[in-house]
Amino acid sequence: MRKKILIVDDSQAILDLVAESLQSEGYEVTSSLNGQLAFNLLQNESFDLIITDVYMPVMDGIELIAKLRELDSCKYTPILILTTEDDYDMKMKGKHAGATGWLVKPIVSEQLLNTVARVFS
């Protein structure tokens, strides 16, 4: 069965780039343009992995992660943050909210795929 991955980012170019990389490895990918849309989607659908940006309109990635960790359906779902932010304090906010890992943009496809493979192993 194919693993389902949700990507959350307000940049359509990033969504397309990440989706293309993941789909090339056989993952089923769904995209969302902000945290609120992703949260709404996750009320009725489950994913094997969520990859989210930090800075987005409506609901940012840190808030999204914190809200998802309150849902029984997402309590143990791996969540990776993919962002340009490399600040230690922000990484700690992500960790405290419940992020599984942190990736910094720009990301090379190989690095992304290796990280996703490690999450699933």
PyMOL CGO cylinders between C-alpha atoms (Angstrom):
from pymol import cmd
from pymol.cgo import CYLINDER

trace = [
    CYLINDER, 0.00, 0.00, 0.00, 1.33, 3.43, -0.97, 0.3, 1, 1, 1, 1, 1, 1,
    CYLINDER, 1.33, 3.43, -0.97, 2.22, 5.82, 1.84, 0.3, 1, 1, 1, 1, 1, 1,
    CYLINDER, 2.22, 5.82, 1.84, 0.13, 9.00, 1.90, 0.3, 1, 1, 1, 1, 1, 1,
    CYLINDER, 0.13, 9.00, 1.90, 1.92, 12.31, 2.50, 0.3, 1, 1, 1, 1, 1, 1,
    CYLINDER, 1.92, 12.31, 2.50, 0.39, 15.74, 3.07, 0.3, 1, 1, 1, 1, 1, 1,
    CYLINDER, 0.39, 15.74, 3.07, 2.52, 18.76, 2.15, 0.3, 1, 1, 1, 1, 1, 1,
    CYLINDER, 2.52, 18.76, 2.15, 1.57, 22.16, 3.60, 0.3, 1, 1, 1, 1, 1, 1,
    CYLINDER, 1.57, 22.16, 3.60, 3.18, 25.30, 2.19, 0.3, 1, 1, 1, 1, 1, 1,
    CYLINDER, 3.18, 25.30, 2.19, 1.92, 28.67, 0.96, 0.3, 1, 1, 1, 1, 1, 1,
    CYLINDER, 1.92, 28.67, 0.96, 4.24, 28.50, -2.06, 0.3, 1, 1, 1, 1, 1, 1,
    CYLINDER, 4.24, 28.50, -2.06, 2.73, 26.60, -4.99, 0.3, 1, 1, 1, 1, 1, 1,
    CYLINDER, 2.73, 26.60, -4.99, 6.24, 26.24, -6.48, 0.3, 1, 1, 1, 1, 1, 1,
    CYLINDER, 6.24, 26.24, -6.48, 7.47, 24.47, -3.31, 0.3, 1, 1, 1, 1, 1, 1,
    CYLINDER, 7.47, 24.47, -3.31, 4.36, 22.28, -3.22, 0.3, 1, 1, 1, 1, 1, 1,
    CYLINDER, 4.36, 22.28, -3.22, 4.94, 21.27, -6.83, 0.3, 1, 1, 1, 1, 1, 1,
    CYLINDER, 4.94, 21.27, -6.83, 8.66, 20.62, -6.34, 0.3, 1, 1, 1, 1, 1, 1,
    CYLINDER, 8.66, 20.62, -6.34, 8.23, 18.51, -3.19, 0.3, 1, 1, 1, 1, 1, 1,
    CYLINDER, 8.23, 18.51, -3.19, 5.24, 16.63, -4.62, 0.3, 1, 1, 1, 1, 1, 1,
    CYLINDER, 5.24, 16.63, -4.62, 7.16, 15.78, -7.79, 0.3, 1, 1, 1, 1, 1, 1,
    CYLINDER, 7.16, 15.78, -7.79, 10.09, 14.39, -5.78, 0.3, 1, 1, 1, 1, 1, 1,
    CYLINDER, 10.09, 14.39, -5.78, 7.84, 12.30, -3.54, 0.3, 1, 1, 1, 1, 1, 1,
    CYLINDER, 7.84, 12.30, -3.54, 5.63, 11.04, -6.36, 0.3, 1, 1, 1, 1, 1, 1,
    CYLINDER, 5.63, 11.04, -6.36, 8.72, 9.91, -8.28, 0.3, 1, 1, 1, 1, 1, 1,
    CYLINDER, 8.72, 9.91, -8.28, 9.31, 7.46, -5.40, 0.3, 1, 1, 1, 1, 1, 1,
    CYLINDER, 9.31, 7.46, -5.40, 5.72, 6.20, -5.47, 0.3, 1, 1, 1, 1, 1, 1,
    CYLINDER, 5.72, 6.20, -5.47, 4.26, 8.19, -2.58, 0.3, 1, 1, 1, 1, 1, 1,
    CYLINDER, 4.26, 8.19, -2.58, 0.67, 9.44, -2.79, 0.3, 1, 1, 1, 1, 1, 1,
    CYLINDER, 0.67, 9.44, -2.79, 0.82, 13.21, -2.24, 0.3, 1, 1, 1, 1, 1, 1,
    CYLINDER, 0.82, 13.21, -2.24, -1.83, 15.76, -1.26, 0.3, 1, 1, 1, 1, 1, 1,
    CYLINDER, -1.83, 15.76, -1.26, -1.05, 19.49, -1.02, 0.3, 1, 1, 1, 1, 1, 1,
    CYLINDER, -1.05, 19.49, -1.02, -2.48, 22.30, 1.09, 0.3, 1, 1, 1, 1, 1, 1,
    CYLINDER, -2.48, 22.30, 1.09, -1.73, 26.04, 0.84, 0.3, 1, 1, 1, 1, 1, 1,
    CYLINDER, -1.73, 26.04, 0.84, -1.99, 26.86, 4.56, 0.3, 1, 1, 1, 1, 1, 1,
    CYLINDER, -1.99, 26.86, 4.56, -2.30, 25.33, 8.00, 0.3, 1, 1, 1, 1, 1, 1,
    CYLINDER, -2.30, 25.33, 8.00, -6.03, 25.93, 8.36, 0.3, 1, 1, 1, 1, 1, 1,
    CYLINDER, -6.03, 25.93, 8.36, -6.85, 24.16, 5.09, 0.3, 1, 1, 1, 1, 1, 1,
    CYLINDER, -6.85, 24.16, 5.09, -4.59, 21.28, 6.14, 0.3, 1, 1, 1, 1, 1, 1,
    CYLINDER, -4.59, 21.28, 6.14, -6.22, 21.10, 9.59, 0.3, 1, 1, 1, 1, 1, 1,
    CYLINDER, -6.22, 21.10, 9.59, -9.68, 21.02, 7.98, 0.3, 1, 1, 1, 1, 1, 1,
    CYLINDER, -9.68, 21.02, 7.98, -8.56, 18.23, 5.63, 0.3, 1, 1, 1, 1, 1, 1,
    CYLINDER, -8.56, 18.23, 5.63, -7.11, 16.22, 8.51, 0.3, 1, 1, 1, 1, 1, 1,
    CYLINDER, -7.11, 16.22, 8.51, -10.48, 16.16, 10.28, 0.3, 1, 1, 1, 1, 1, 1,
    CYLINDER, -10.48, 16.16, 10.28, -11.65, 13.59, 7.74, 0.3, 1, 1, 1, 1, 1, 1,
    CYLINDER, -11.65, 13.59, 7.74, -8.54, 12.11, 6.17, 0.3, 1, 1, 1, 1, 1, 1,
    CYLINDER, -8.54, 12.11, 6.17, -5.41, 10.50, 7.56, 0.3, 1, 1, 1, 1, 1, 1,
    CYLINDER, -5.41, 10.50, 7.56, -1.85, 10.56, 6.26, 0.3, 1, 1, 1, 1, 1, 1,
    CYLINDER, -1.85, 10.56, 6.26, 1.28, 8.57, 7.00, 0.3, 1, 1, 1, 1, 1, 1,
    CYLINDER, 1.28, 8.57, 7.00, 3.42, 11.74, 7.08, 0.3, 1, 1, 1, 1, 1, 1,
    CYLINDER, 3.42, 11.74, 7.08, 2.85, 15.50, 7.15, 0.3, 1, 1, 1, 1, 1, 1,
    CYLINDER, 2.85, 15.50, 7.15, 5.45, 17.97, 5.85, 0.3, 1, 1, 1, 1, 1, 1,
    CYLINDER, 5.45, 17.97, 5.85, 4.76, 21.61, 6.71, 0.3, 1, 1, 1, 1, 1, 1,
    CYLINDER, 4.76, 21.61, 6.71, 6.30, 25.02, 6.29, 0.3, 1, 1, 1, 1, 1, 1,
    CYLINDER, 6.30, 25.02, 6.29, 6.46, 27.36, 9.31, 0.3, 1, 1, 1, 1, 1, 1,
    CYLINDER, 6.46, 27.36, 9.31, 5.53, 30.76, 7.87, 0.3, 1, 1, 1, 1, 1, 1,
    CYLINDER, 5.53, 30.76, 7.87, 2.10, 30.68, 6.22, 0.3, 1, 1, 1, 1, 1, 1,
    CYLINDER, 2.10, 30.68, 6.22, -0.99, 32.87, 6.29, 0.3, 1, 1, 1, 1, 1, 1,
    CYLINDER, -0.99, 32.87, 6.29, -4.15, 31.93, 8.23, 0.3, 1, 1, 1, 1, 1, 1,
    CYLINDER, -4.15, 31.93, 8.23, -2.42, 29.30, 10.43, 0.3, 1, 1, 1, 1, 1, 1,
    CYLINDER, -2.42, 29.30, 10.43, 1.34, 28.83, 10.63, 0.3, 1, 1, 1, 1, 1, 1,
    CYLINDER, 1.34, 28.83, 10.63, 3.11, 25.49, 10.81, 0.3, 1, 1, 1, 1, 1, 1,
    CYLINDER, 3.11, 25.49, 10.81, 3.86, 25.58, 14.55, 0.3, 1, 1, 1, 1, 1, 1,
    CYLINDER, 3.86, 25.58, 14.55, 0.21, 26.25, 15.39, 0.3, 1, 1, 1, 1, 1, 1,
    CYLINDER, 0.21, 26.25, 15.39, -0.85, 23.52, 12.94, 0.3, 1, 1, 1, 1, 1, 1,
    CYLINDER, -0.85, 23.52, 12.94, 1.42, 20.97, 14.60, 0.3, 1, 1, 1, 1, 1, 1,
    CYLINDER, 1.42, 20.97, 14.60, 0.20, 21.87, 18.09, 0.3, 1, 1, 1, 1, 1, 1,
    CYLINDER, 0.20, 21.87, 18.09, -3.44, 21.53, 17.00, 0.3, 1, 1, 1, 1, 1, 1,
    CYLINDER, -3.44, 21.53, 17.00, -2.77, 18.24, 15.19, 0.3, 1, 1, 1, 1, 1, 1,
    CYLINDER, -2.77, 18.24, 15.19, -1.12, 16.72, 18.25, 0.3, 1, 1, 1, 1, 1, 1,
    CYLINDER, -1.12, 16.72, 18.25, -4.42, 17.28, 20.10, 0.3, 1, 1, 1, 1, 1, 1,
    CYLINDER, -4.42, 17.28, 20.10, -6.28, 15.07, 17.60, 0.3, 1, 1, 1, 1, 1, 1,
    CYLINDER, -6.28, 15.07, 17.60, -6.30, 11.34, 18.33, 0.3, 1, 1, 1, 1, 1, 1,
    CYLINDER, -6.30, 11.34, 18.33, -5.90, 10.65, 14.60, 0.3, 1, 1, 1, 1, 1, 1,
    CYLINDER, -5.90, 10.65, 14.60, -2.68, 12.71, 14.37, 0.3, 1, 1, 1, 1, 1, 1,
    CYLINDER, -2.68, 12.71, 14.37, -1.17, 12.16, 17.81, 0.3, 1, 1, 1, 1, 1, 1,
    CYLINDER, -1.17, 12.16, 17.81, 1.53, 9.82, 16.46, 0.3, 1, 1, 1, 1, 1, 1,
    CYLINDER, 1.53, 9.82, 16.46, 1.70, 10.88, 12.81, 0.3, 1, 1, 1, 1, 1, 1,
    CYLINDER, 1.70, 10.88, 12.81, 5.26, 11.93, 11.89, 0.3, 1, 1, 1, 1, 1, 1,
    CYLINDER, 5.26, 11.93, 11.89, 5.43, 15.66, 11.09, 0.3, 1, 1, 1, 1, 1, 1,
    CYLINDER, 5.43, 15.66, 11.09, 8.45, 17.20, 9.37, 0.3, 1, 1, 1, 1, 1, 1,
    CYLINDER, 8.45, 17.20, 9.37, 8.98, 20.95, 9.18, 0.3, 1, 1, 1, 1, 1, 1,
    CYLINDER, 8.98, 20.95, 9.18, 10.39, 22.15, 5.84, 0.3, 1, 1, 1, 1, 1, 1,
    CYLINDER, 10.39, 22.15, 5.84, 11.29, 25.85, 6.08, 0.3, 1, 1, 1, 1, 1, 1,
    CYLINDER, 11.29, 25.85, 6.08, 13.92, 28.50, 5.39, 0.3, 1, 1, 1, 1, 1, 1,
    CYLINDER, 13.92, 28.50, 5.39, 14.06, 29.10, 9.16, 0.3, 1, 1, 1, 1, 1, 1,
    CYLINDER, 14.06, 29.10, 9.16, 17.21, 27.76, 10.81, 0.3, 1, 1, 1, 1, 1, 1,
    CYLINDER, 17.21, 27.76, 10.81, 16.96, 29.55, 14.17, 0.3, 1, 1, 1, 1, 1, 1,
    CYLINDER, 16.96, 29.55, 14.17, 17.52, 27.37, 17.25, 0.3, 1, 1, 1, 1, 1, 1,
    CYLINDER, 17.52, 27.37, 17.25, 14.63, 28.96, 19.20, 0.3, 1, 1, 1, 1, 1, 1,
    CYLINDER, 14.63, 28.96, 19.20, 12.24, 28.35, 16.34, 0.3, 1, 1, 1, 1, 1, 1,
    CYLINDER, 12.24, 28.35, 16.34, 13.41, 24.73, 16.08, 0.3, 1, 1, 1, 1, 1, 1,
    CYLINDER, 13.41, 24.73, 16.08, 12.68, 24.35, 19.80, 0.3, 1, 1, 1, 1, 1, 1,
    CYLINDER, 12.68, 24.35, 19.80, 9.18, 25.81, 19.30, 0.3, 1, 1, 1, 1, 1, 1,
    CYLINDER, 9.18, 25.81, 19.30, 8.64, 23.21, 16.57, 0.3, 1, 1, 1, 1, 1, 1,
    CYLINDER, 8.64, 23.21, 16.57, 9.94, 20.41, 18.77, 0.3, 1, 1, 1, 1, 1, 1,
    CYLINDER, 9.94, 20.41, 18.77, 7.76, 21.48, 21.71, 0.3, 1, 1, 1, 1, 1, 1,
    CYLINDER, 7.76, 21.48, 21.71, 4.72, 21.67, 19.42, 0.3, 1, 1, 1, 1, 1, 1,
    CYLINDER, 4.72, 21.67, 19.42, 5.37, 18.05, 18.41, 0.3, 1, 1, 1, 1, 1, 1,
    CYLINDER, 5.37, 18.05, 18.41, 7.46, 18.15, 15.22, 0.3, 1, 1, 1, 1, 1, 1,
    CYLINDER, 7.46, 18.15, 15.22, 9.31, 14.94, 14.40, 0.3, 1, 1, 1, 1, 1, 1,
    CYLINDER, 9.31, 14.94, 14.40, 12.09, 16.60, 12.40, 0.3, 1, 1, 1, 1, 1, 1,
    CYLINDER, 12.09, 16.60, 12.40, 13.32, 19.80, 10.75, 0.3, 1, 1, 1, 1, 1, 1,
    CYLINDER, 13.32, 19.80, 10.75, 14.52, 20.32, 7.17, 0.3, 1, 1, 1, 1, 1, 1,
    CYLINDER, 14.52, 20.32, 7.17, 15.89, 23.60, 5.84, 0.3, 1, 1, 1, 1, 1, 1,
    CYLINDER, 15.89, 23.60, 5.84, 15.06, 25.00, 2.39, 0.3, 1, 1, 1, 1, 1, 1,
    CYLINDER, 15.06, 25.00, 2.39, 16.36, 24.93, -0.20, 0.3, 1, 1, 1, 1, 1, 1,
    CYLINDER, 16.36, 24.93, -0.20, 16.32, 21.16, 0.05, 0.3, 1, 1, 1, 1, 1, 1,
    CYLINDER, 16.32, 21.16, 0.05, 17.81, 18.74, -2.43, 0.3, 1, 1, 1, 1, 1, 1,
    CYLINDER, 17.81, 18.74, -2.43, 15.41, 16.04, -3.61, 0.3, 1, 1, 1, 1, 1, 1,
    CYLINDER, 15.41, 16.04, -3.61, 17.79, 13.29, -2.49, 0.3, 1, 1, 1, 1, 1, 1,
    CYLINDER, 17.79, 13.29, -2.49, 17.97, 14.73, 1.04, 0.3, 1, 1, 1, 1, 1, 1,
    CYLINDER, 17.97, 14.73, 1.04, 14.17, 14.96, 1.23, 0.3, 1, 1, 1, 1, 1, 1,
    CYLINDER, 14.17, 14.96, 1.23, 13.68, 11.40, -0.02, 0.3, 1, 1, 1, 1, 1, 1,
    CYLINDER, 13.68, 11.40, -0.02, 16.32, 10.01, 2.35, 0.3, 1, 1, 1, 1, 1, 1,
    CYLINDER, 16.32, 10.01, 2.35, 14.66, 11.75, 5.31, 0.3, 1, 1, 1, 1, 1, 1,
    CYLINDER, 14.66, 11.75, 5.31, 11.20, 10.49, 4.33, 0.3, 1, 1, 1, 1, 1, 1,
    CYLINDER, 11.20, 10.49, 4.33, 12.58, 6.95, 3.89, 0.3, 1, 1, 1, 1, 1, 1,
    CYLINDER, 12.58, 6.95, 3.89, 14.11, 7.13, 7.39, 0.3, 1, 1, 1, 1, 1, 1,
    CYLINDER, 14.11, 7.13, 7.39, 10.78, 8.26, 8.85, 0.3, 1, 1, 1, 1, 1, 1,
    CYLINDER, 10.78, 8.26, 8.85, 9.07, 5.26, 7.30, 0.3, 1, 1, 1, 1, 1, 1,
    CYLINDER, 9.07, 5.26, 7.30, 11.74, 2.70, 8.24, 0.3, 1, 1, 1, 1, 1, 1,
]
cmd.load_cgo(trace, "trace")
